Amino acid sequence: MKKVFAVLLFLSLASTALLANGTSEKEDKLVIGVTFMSLRHPFFQEMKVAMEEKAEKSNIILRLTDGDFDAGIQSNQVNDFIQQKVDGIIINPTDSKALGPSVQKAIDAGIPVVSVDVAVEGADTITHVASDNYKGGEIAGGLMTGALQERNVDSGTVIIVDHAGVSSTQERNAGFQKVMKKNFPNITIEVFDAVGQRDRGMVVAEDAMQRFGDDLVGIFGVNDDTSLGALSAVERADMLDQISIVGYDAGDESRAAIEAGKIVGNTIQFPSLMGTTAMQNLVDYINGVRTEFPDFMPVAVGTYTKEGAQITD
Amino acid sequence: MKESRKLLAGRISKASTFLIFLGLSAVIFILTDLLKIGNNSDKWIFLELGNIRNILNQISINAIIAFGMTLVILVNGIDLSVGSMVAVAGVTLGVFFIQLEIPLLISYLLVLIIGGLVGFSNGMVITKIKLPPFIVTLASFQIFRGLAFILVNGQAKFTTDESFKIIGNRFLFGFMPISILAMLAIFIFYHLLLSRTSLGRKIYLTGGNEEAARFSGIRIDWVRISAYTLTGISATVSGILLASRLGSGSPNVGVGYELDAIAATVVGGTSFTGGMGTITGTLIGALILGVISNGLNLLGISPFFQQIVRGLIILSAVILDSRKR
């Protein structure tokens, strides 16, 4: 009901806008406001470039803004978009909860909103576009499987260096465990919490090596930091040939470690695909091509190994 | 008279903290090595040379910060920004050595100077603008963390240059990690500072009875500022060791270290209202916390329970300690 009302409101606003400034470029070009939590991070840079390319091709005007990790700034940017009467908004919130009210205000003003990478809580967005973390965990499990099989290991202990209490990493954790339990019935999996941090990841890896000794055959770090922290512990103990390490995200430092053969591989996300998917769905909604959207639209993930990046369907 | 009572209280508290440490270690030893909970190896894994070194190595980062924190708490202050300073130290080292290719030793020196200035600025704002230390360092906690991110654009600086990793990873004489030696050296420095120098006496007096300290002509502002500056330098030393151990200067490390340092200080018997406490107590406090987290990991206790256990042990250590007094 809310959505129908929003659409009606949007249509009425859009028609008055058309009547008001008859021959503006708005007539044939959609204007989409985008606010990123930060444009400094390479992940979002990649997303931004892909969106700009798509906008160029599809005759869309993008208003790109940088939230600078500040929910207040992002809230102002959303308000500016409402003032400018943009046709749609793509938001990548730095704080899911804090931006709920501003986003709902935009929706109430008839502007459809799609969230990307991080969802908005308390606002009726069209859909949320983000990586499929469960699938990503399964891929990491596949990388670990390959590494252990290559070493002819079929028993022992594999630890997950985790970020407890965060939904995305819990999904990665679950996907990883599912694959490992299926492929290695004789391997025990133990979870250690490192709060997703590098220094804590190093400490739990040290303790795990002490506890399991030669039994420890593999470590999965749920993000770049945890896997790199574990790597520094394993490297110091000179156990690289007995412990296979798999990580997630493949940042520059992880890539260097993968190329040096210290980390088996990483699950990789595709921010460019995330950006273009969010845009496509928003445009489809605005143009009325599609009206029904699921709450969450998963974006494919892939692997990064010595051979480079590969997408997995 | 009051002085001697304080000294005596200090000794009793150290002794009781040490007993807590021994008791805890014994419990963990029985559970892991004798009852073999959480592991099935035939060797001892807790009370084993490699693990003891492991624990000392792990606590060195926290202990060095906590030594500085002890001075600050002794002068009736608090420093919440130490964890952020650890991050600042790591990234500035990354910028100097990895990005600008300044020789390593000069980079260390520059980073230490910055750390001292950062601590000094905390002390200046607290004493000269007369603001509560909790509020000032809560603000600088945010500011320093933000600076760490800005300095490196949110991305860790990493290197394959092995010399960067020496100080945090290398063993001296084939078995003694440099971090542990650094911790012991800084321990001795702070211990002598507090027990043998006039600055040490002024620190106790300032925290114990500010009014009296002022009337006896002590420039208490400068005593305070010295404490914050030394804490800044301590946190920076830890930041350098940590960056070297991780092989990179990352803005994301050191999160929550202020709480670990405060915990070590308080478990070690330093009074939260200032004026009473010792560096030896803090070292034992850091050991207790290190043994707990190592022990719980060796026992395979779930991460959520670990937090509860850690909290309960901190609480009981402090309760036992206050009873003894």
Boltz contact constraints between the chains, C-beta under 6 A:
constraints:
  - contact:
      token1: [A, 40]
      token2: [B, 153]
      max_distance: 6.0
  - contact:
      token1: [A, 40]
      token2: [B, 154]
      max_distance: 6.0
  - contact:
      token1: [A, 41]
      token2: [B, 154]
      max_distance: 6.0
  - contact:
      token1: [A, 164]
      token2: [B, 303]
      max_distance: 6.0
  - contact:
      token1: [A, 193]
      token2: [B, 303]
      max_distance: 6.0
  - contact:
      token1: [A, 197]
      token2: [B, 255]
      max_distance: 6.0
  - contact:
      token1: [A, 198]
      token2: [B, 246]
      max_distance: 6.0
  - contact:
      token1: [A, 198]
      token2: [B, 250]
      max_distance: 6.0
  - contact:
      token1: [A, 198]
      token2: [B, 253]
      max_distance: 6.0
  - contact:
      token1: [A, 199]
      token2: [B, 242]
      max_distance: 6.0
  - contact:
      token1: [A, 199]
      token2: [B, 253]
      max_distance: 6.0
  - contact:
      token1: [A, 203]
      token2: [B, 58]
      max_distance: 6.0
  - contact:
      token1: [A, 206]
      token2: [B, 54]
      max_distance: 6.0
  - contact:
      token1: [A, 207]
      token2: [B, 294]
      max_distance: 6.0
  - contact:
      token1: [A, 207]
      token2: [B, 297]
      max_distance: 6.0
  - contact:
      token1: [A, 210]
      token2: [B, 45]
      max_distance: 6.0
  - contact:
      token1: [A, 210]
      token2: [B, 51]
      max_distance: 6.0
  - contact:
      token1: [A, 211]
      token2: [B, 39]
      max_distance: 6.0
  - contact:
      token1: [A, 211]
      token2: [B, 298]
      max_distance: 6.0
  - contact:
      token1: [A, 213]
      token2: [B, 41]
      max_distance: 6.0
  - contact:
      token1: [A, 232]
      token2: [B, 246]
      max_distance: 6.0
  - contact:
      token1: [A, 232]
      token2: [B, 247]
      max_distance: 6.0
  - contact:
      token1: [A, 236]
      token2: [B, 169]
      max_distance: 6.0
  - contact:
      token1: [A, 253]
      token2: [B, 156]
      max_distance: 6.0
  - contact:
      token1: [A, 253]
      token2: [B, 158]
      max_distance: 6.0
